[in-house]
Amino acid sequence: MNSPKYQPPKSVSPSHKAFLGKIGDKLKTLREERNLTISFLESELGISRNSYSLMERGLIYFTTSTLFKILDYYKLPPEDFFREI
């Protein structure tokens, strides 16, 4: 079985950067309020440190399933997360 070939993340469109930045800021706030490190979340969620860091900085696209996995960890409904953005 062949492993999938690595593909670098797609560049974020300038028109999406502000919105992804707001999501990232909220993710960072949630993490810092709980005194968690990105390394800890990597082991808890199975999301690489690099990917999580890029998400917090609004520099990559990510799937809704990844976001929901993070919100489930924080026990935060998506509606509440987006209401606060």
Number of C-alpha atoms within 10 A of each C-alpha: 3 4 5 6 6 6 6 7 12 10 10 13 12 8 8 13 17 13 13 21 18 17 21 21 17 17 22 19 13 17 16 12 9 9 8 12 12 19 14 11 17 15 11 11 12 12 17 14 16 12 17 23 18 17 21 22 18 21 21 22 17 16 8 9 9 14 15 15 15 19 17 12 12 13 10 13 11 12 8 10 14 11 7 9 10
